[in-house]
Amino acid sequence: APHLALRESGLTLDVAGLAERCAPTLARACDFLVVEGAGGWRVPLNETQTLAELAQRFGFPVVLVVGMRLGCINHALLSAEAIRSDGLALAGWVANQIDPGQARATENFATLAAMLEAPCIARVPWSDGASAQFMAAHLDLDALRKGAGTLTRRAML
């Protein structure tokens, strides 16, 4: 978790400081921008702030990465609910197969596809040595564009 890694390294971080550090990059013209988070929607950045507050500050639509394993339906639905209740759009979701032996993987995926009310923009199979190219081969940018709408080409992952 970011707050633990920062504490161990003797550093501190807050939403305002992180947003300020990101501002030059976010101001650049681009065709498409994805801002990757770390650890999940409610993961602490410090003793009082979470990653969700950083996402709210940016205001980008959110892509939820779902680790496909036991408990993933509950985790994904609660996270999607929290994202929306925090005032942000869920632009899409990624099914990341992290348990190669997951029971009922197909049924779990179908349940999420029916209940998340956002497009699945990638279904990434399990791999013990996945590269960026491997991951990108499973990404559907058209689905992401559709999910993010015409308001922005930027998303928080």
N, C-alpha and C positions, 0 to 999 in steps of 0.2 A: 504494500500500500504506500502511496506517495508520502503520507505524513510520517510513516515509520522510516522510510528510506531517508527522508530529509533529516529527521531527528538523529539517525545514526551518523549522518555525514556532518552534523553540526550546522545545517542550513535551515532557513525558514522560508516560507512561501505563503503568499496570500493572493486572493483573487485579483485585487487591483494591480499588484506587482506582476503577476503572470500575464494578465491582459495587456499591461503596458509593454512587456517584453515581446508579446505576440503582435502588437499593433503594426510595426513596419511590414511584417510578412503579410498580415491580413489586408493591408492597404494596397498591395501590389495587384495589378490587373492580372487576371487569369481566366482561363476557360472553366476551370473546375477546381475546387479546393475542398479537401477533407482535413479536418482537425481531429487528430486522434486523442482520445482520453486515456486514462490509465486506471484500471481497477474497478470500474463500475460507476453507476449513476450517483450513489450516495457515499462513495469512498471519501474519507476525509483528506483535505489538503493541509489542514492544521487542526488545532483544537476546536475551532468554531465554524470552519467553512468546508464545504464539500465541492466535489467536481461539478455537481449540478449547478452550483452558483456561478461557476465559470461559464458553463454552457448557457445559462440564462443571460449572462452579461453579453455574450456574443450574439445570442438570439437565433442561431442557425437551426435548421431542421436537424433532427437527431437520427442516426443510424444505430440500432441496437444490435450488438453482437451476442448471439445466444450460444453458449457452450452446450452442445447437444449431449446430454447425459441425464442420469436420474435427477429429477427435480427441475428440469429445464422449463417445463410449462409454467409452473408456479413462478419461477424466477423471472421469466420473460414477461408474463402478464403483469406481475407487480411492477417491474421496471417500466413497462410501457405506460401503465397507469400513473406512475410517479412522474414520468417525463411530461405527459399531457397535463397532469395537475400542476406542474411547475410552469405551465404556459408555453411549452414548446411543442412543435409538430414532430411526430414520428414519421420520418421520411421513408424508412424501410428497415429491414432487418436482415441479418446474416445468420444462417444456420452453420455453425462451425462444429463439425463432428470431432469432439475431443475424446470421446470414448468409443473405440472401435467395436466394442462388444455391447453397445447400448441395446437393451431389450426394447423391442417395438419402435425402433428408430423411425421407420416410415410412418407409423401411426402418430408418433409424437410430432413429426414434421407437419403432417396433415392437420393436426389439431392447432398448431401454432399458425399455420397458413390461414386457417379459417377464423381464428380468434384475434390475431394481432391488429387487424384493420390497417395494415400497411403492406406494401409489396416485399416479398423476399427478394433481395437483390443479389444474393449469392448463397449457394449451398456448397460448402467446402467439405469434401470428404476427408476422412482421417488420413494423415500421412506422418510418418516418423521423421521426415526430412523436408518439410514443405519450404519452398522458396517463394520469394515475392512473385515470380512469374507463375508458379503453380497456383497461388492464391488468386492472382489477377485473371487467370484463365477461367475462373468460376464466377467472376463478377459481371453483373448485368447493369451497365451504366444507364441504359434506357429505362429500366425499372426504377433506378435511383432518381433519374431526372423527373420521371412521372411522379414519384412519391414526394420529391422535394417541391414540386410545383414550379411555377414560373417566377416566384418571388426571389429566388436565390439559386445560385449554383454552388453554394457552400454548404457543407454539412459537418456536424460534430459526430465523431465516431467514438 
